[in-house]
Amino acid sequence: MLAESGCILPMTIRPLICRLHPYSFTEADISGIDPTCPISCEGNWPVLLEQLGMAIGEARKWHQLLYGELHTDKTAACRQ
């Protein structure tokens, strides 16, 4: 659910792709923060994300889960 202040869903039930925003990432790794996000202009965005429960360590776990799920789904589709 998107509100004026951003997503209001608890982090525990947000889809993984939503948990990763505003990080920029590829399948290989997280490469930084999306430059279109307003906090990208802040010099202390890592601290802000940590305060929001979105520290890079958590983001890396979500990243692994996301691509793990994608690979699992792809493997299952190939078996059918």
Helices and strands as residue ranges (DSSP letters): E 2-3, E 6-7, G 11-13, H 16-20, E 23-25, E 30-33, G 38-41, H 45-51, H 56-79
